[in-house]
Amino acid sequence: MKESGSLDSSEILKLIEYIPISSNLPTNGRLAENITIDSQFYFESLHRNGSLRDIIRFINEELEKEARKARHSRQWMNIFLFESAQQRYIQLHEIGCSYPIEYLLFDFCLTLLDADYLDAILYLLHSYHILGISKSFNLLLSVIINEQLVYDKDVKRLITLLAKAIEPRNADQYIDIFGEGFKKRYLLYKEESDKKK
């Protein structure tokens, strides 16, 4: 398999199109019958076979590269997330929204790590419509929810890296404000995040 270093984020997300996924709504993606995370498909753009797991690993590599860069610049670029994030931020601030909207996707990650699939689907749906997450990335995340893949080590790593990429700077200060549910999920996330160091 080609190293992800020679692919940009849009090329990685384009690989999702090679995986047979059924979906008629932004949050109900499912793998086609008899397809698993490890089923092999020919990725024409790479001239090689690959699987959904390979795509997830490519994304993980890119998120880890971004994390290393962020150590120096202290800023994540969220390369897989937003097609038009800047425009959305402006629109939401113009209508008076003061809620940090990136919390939606962070809460999605926390609920998914906690295997709360119903809440995860709701957060993903809101993230898709409000934040403008790319369609391909949203489809991948919906497959992870609907196929309940969060227990897979590569998938768990993806969700943890994504949470780390978008974690609000002061998230730990909200543990007492948002209650026991948030505290449990946040501590679970921190435990997973510490494993990756």
C-alpha positions in Angstrom: 0.0 0.0 0.0 1.2 3.5 -0.8 2.3 5.6 2.1 -0.2 8.3 3.1 2.6 10.9 3.0 2.2 10.9 -0.8 -1.5 11.6 -0.6 -3.2 14.8 0.5 -6.3 14.8 2.7 -8.7 15.2 -0.2 -7.1 12.2 -2.0 -7.4 10.1 1.2 -11.1 11.0 1.6 -11.7 10.2 -2.1 -10.7 6.6 -1.4 -13.9 6.2 0.6 -15.7 6.2 -2.7 -14.2 2.8 -3.5 -15.8 1.2 -0.4 -19.4 -0.1 -1.0 -21.4 1.9 1.5 -25.2 2.3 1.5 -26.6 5.6 2.7 -29.6 7.8 1.9 -29.1 10.2 4.8 -25.9 12.0 6.1 -25.8 9.8 9.2 -27.0 6.4 8.2 -23.9 5.0 6.3 -23.5 1.2 6.5 -21.1 -1.1 4.8 -22.8 -3.2 2.1 -23.8 -6.8 3.0 -20.8 -9.1 3.7 -18.3 -6.2 3.7 -16.1 -5.6 6.7 -13.5 -3.1 7.7 -10.9 -5.4 6.2 -12.5 -6.3 2.9 -10.2 -5.5 0.0 -11.1 -3.3 -2.9 -9.1 -2.0 -5.8 -8.2 1.7 -5.3 -7.8 2.8 -8.9 -6.1 6.1 -7.9 -3.4 4.1 -6.1 -3.3 1.1 -8.5 -3.4 -1.2 -5.5 -5.9 -3.0 -3.3 -6.9 -1.6 0.1 -9.5 -1.6 2.7 -11.5 0.7 4.9 -9.0 0.0 7.6 -6.2 1.3 5.3 -8.1 4.5 4.8 -8.6 4.9 8.6 -4.9 4.3 9.1 -4.1 6.9 6.4 -6.3 9.4 8.2 -4.6 8.5 11.5 -1.2 9.2 10.0 -2.3 12.6 8.8 -3.9 13.5 12.1 -0.7 12.5 13.9 1.4 14.6 11.5 -0.9 17.5 12.2 -0.5 16.9 15.9 3.3 17.1 15.6 3.0 20.4 13.6 0.6 21.7 16.2 3.2 21.3 18.9 5.2 24.0 17.3 2.4 26.3 16.0 -0.2 25.4 18.7 -2.9 25.3 16.1 -4.7 22.3 14.4 -5.6 22.7 10.8 -8.4 20.1 10.9 -7.6 19.0 7.4 -10.4 16.4 7.2 -13.2 18.2 8.8 -14.4 21.4 7.4 -15.2 22.3 3.8 -16.4 25.8 4.6 -15.7 26.3 8.3 -14.6 29.9 8.2 -17.7 30.9 6.4 -19.9 29.0 8.9 -18.2 30.7 11.9 -18.9 34.1 10.4 -22.5 33.3 9.7 -23.1 31.9 13.1 -21.5 34.8 14.9 -23.6 37.2 12.7 -26.8 35.6 14.0 -25.5 35.9 17.6 -24.3 32.3 18.3 -21.7 32.5 21.1 -21.5 28.7 21.7 -18.2 27.4 20.6 -19.5 25.2 17.7 -16.4 22.9 17.6 -17.8 21.5 20.9 -20.4 19.7 18.7 -17.7 17.5 17.1 -15.8 17.1 20.3 -18.9 15.9 22.0 -19.5 13.5 19.1 -16.0 12.0 19.7 -16.7 11.7 23.5 -20.0 10.0 23.0 -18.6 7.6 20.4 -15.7 6.6 22.6 -18.3 5.9 25.3 -20.2 3.8 22.7 -23.4 6.0 23.1 -24.4 5.5 19.5 -27.7 7.4 19.7 -26.1 10.6 21.0 -23.1 10.1 18.6 -25.5 10.1 15.6 -27.2 13.3 16.9 -23.9 15.1 17.4 -22.7 14.0 14.0 -25.8 15.1 12.3 -25.5 18.6 13.9 -21.8 18.7 13.1 -22.5 17.9 9.5 -25.1 20.6 9.1 -23.7 23.3 11.3 -19.9 22.8 10.9 -19.9 21.7 7.3 -17.9 18.5 7.7 -16.9 17.1 4.4 -19.4 14.6 3.0 -16.8 11.8 2.7 -15.5 12.2 6.2 -19.1 12.4 7.6 -19.9 9.2 5.7 -16.9 7.5 7.2 -17.9 8.6 10.7 -21.5 7.5 10.2 -20.3 4.0 9.1 -18.2 3.8 12.3 -21.3 4.6 14.3 -23.8 2.3 12.5 -21.4 -0.6 12.2 -20.4 0.0 15.9 -16.7 -0.1 15.0 -15.5 2.0 17.9 -14.0 -1.0 19.6 -11.6 -1.6 16.8 -8.1 -0.3 17.8 -7.6 1.7 14.6 -11.0 3.3 14.8 -10.6 4.1 18.5 -7.3 5.8 17.6 -9.0 7.8 14.8 -11.7 9.1 17.2 -9.2 9.9 19.9 -6.9 11.8 17.5 -9.9 13.6 16.1 -11.0 14.6 19.6 -7.5 15.8 20.4 -7.4 17.8 17.2 -10.6 19.7 18.2 -10.5 19.6 22.0 -11.4 23.1 23.3 -8.5 24.5 25.2 -10.5 24.8 28.4 -12.5 21.6 28.1 -11.3 20.3 31.5 -12.8 23.4 33.2 -16.3 22.3 32.1 -16.2 18.9 33.9 -18.2 20.2 36.9 -20.5 22.4 34.8 -21.6 19.7 32.4 -22.1 17.0 35.0 -21.3 13.4 35.5 -22.0 12.3 32.0 -19.5 14.7 30.5 -17.0 13.9 33.2 -17.2 10.2 32.6 -16.8 10.7 28.8 -14.0 13.2 29.2 -12.0 11.0 31.5 -12.5 8.1 29.1 -11.1 10.3 26.3 -8.1 11.4 28.4 -7.3 7.8 29.3 -7.4 6.9 25.6 -5.4 9.9 24.7 -2.7 9.1 27.3 -2.4 5.6 25.8 -1.4 7.2 22.4 1.6 9.2 23.9 
